[in-house]
Amino acid sequence: MTRAMTTRVLDAAAGGKNNFSADRDLVRRYDQAASVTTAAARAVLQFLVRVVRHLAAEGVDQFVVVGSGVPSGLPPGGRLHDVAAGCHGGSGGVPARVVYVENDPMVLAGARATIEPGTDLVRVVEGDVREIDAILGDRVVRAFLDWDRPVAVLLLSTHSLADDEHVHYVISRVRRAASDGSYLSLLQTTFDGVPGELLPAVRDLLAMTLPGHAIRGRQEVAALLGGLALVEPGLVWVPEWRPDDHGAACSGRPSSSGTYGVVARVP
């Protein structure tokens, strides 16, 4: 409760309730340093919503969301599982199923208490992207979803994978587990868009407040995606990924989101 965590910071910056004072204090410190934290968090959440909406429109009705914090800053009825369900509701198709994978006890408890009792189409599972084998082998993950059909896996926590070799392993495991026609989405925090005069302060603040948080440049992220067929527009700043009329901009500069986003099709 006294130490900020990335998923809770994202929730706090987006105006959610699944966070503590330590997370809100960190948001204020980053806003003082770079003045974009709140807008950046909302840009990330909007990206996730657009990804789910787009893939659901492509016919995907199974989603695994790893490390999102189950953000409560999204509007009522606009959470990721709501978006997935809404895209398939009334279409006569298979109802969309969503599995959230989290390692934060607060997030797990809150989501299990507020989401699972109201629907049979959502499960909340304890897991960490650093232990991808355990996630993919989890009894609920295996039984609740049909892995012989397309699945969309959204990995939001690449920042916790400091070793590129580990990231490559996570991606390869997802590719082997998912059937043809599945999708993989990644988010990656970066310093690429930070003005040079602010970079030392932001780097020092991150090291002090979120130690171990992995930062990658665009070329490093692109290197992780070799062999994957990227969905247009490819690897871009999150506000640039298929923007819609609901406000995908981030303070007028896409780079101020501080995050790259990408969606790839699993061949």
C-alpha positions, 0 to 999 in steps of 0.5 A, a space after each residue: 500500500 505504501 509503494 507505487 505500482 505501475 498498474 495502479 499508477 495508470 489507474 490513478 492517472 486515468 481517474 480510477 479508484 483501484 489505487 492508493 495514495 502512493 500511486 496518486 502521489 507518484 502521478 503528481 510527481 510525474 505531472 510536475 516533471 513532464 506535465 503529461 502523465 494524466 493525458 498519457 494514461 488516458 491515451 493508453 486506456 483509449 488504445 486498449 479499448 480501440 484494440 479490443 473493439 477492432 479485434 472483436 469486429 474482426 471476429 475475435 471473441 476470446 481475450 487474455 489481458 495481462 497486466 492491465 490493472 483492470 483499469 477502473 478509470 474507463 467510463 461505466 460500460 466501457 471497460 475492456 470486457 464490456 467493449 468485447 461483450 458489446 461488439 458481440 452482443 445481439 449479433 447471434 455470435 459466440 459471447 465474448 470471453 475475457 480473462 484478466 491476468 494480474 499479480 497485484 493483490 488489490 486488483 485481484 480482490 477488487 476485480 473478483 468482487 466487482 466483476 466476476 459475480 456479475 457475469 459468467 464471461 469474465 475470469 480474473 486469474 493470478 499471474 505474472 507475465 514473467 512466468 508466462 508458462 504458468 499463465 498459459 498452463 493455468 487451469 482456468 486459462 486453459 478451460 475457460 477459453 478454447 485455444 483451438 480457436 483464435 485468441 487475442 493476448 494483450 500484454 501490457 506489462 513488457 515494462 517488467 521484462 528488462 531482459 530482451 531475451 525474456 521478452 522474446 521467450 514470452 512472445 514465442 510462447 504466446 505464438 506457440 500456444 495460440 491458434 492461427 488467426 490469433 492476435 498479440 498486442 504489446 505496449 512498451 514505455 519509452 523515453 523516445 518522446 521526452 524532450 532532452 532537457 527533461 530526460 535526466 529528471 524523468 529518468 532519475 524519477 523513474 529509477 527512484 520510484 519504479 525501479 526495474 521498469 524497462 524502457 525501450 526505444 522504437 528500434 528495440 521494440 521493433 526487434 522484438 516483433 520479428 516474424 509477426 505480421 503487424 496490423 496497420 498502422 504497425 508500431 506507433 505511438 498509442 494515440 496513432 493506432 487507429 484513432 477514432 472520434 472519441 479523442 485519441 490525441 495526447 496533449 496534441 503530440 502523440 509522442 507525449 503518450 510515452 508509449 508505443 503500441 502494436 497489434 500483430 497477427 499470429 500466422 
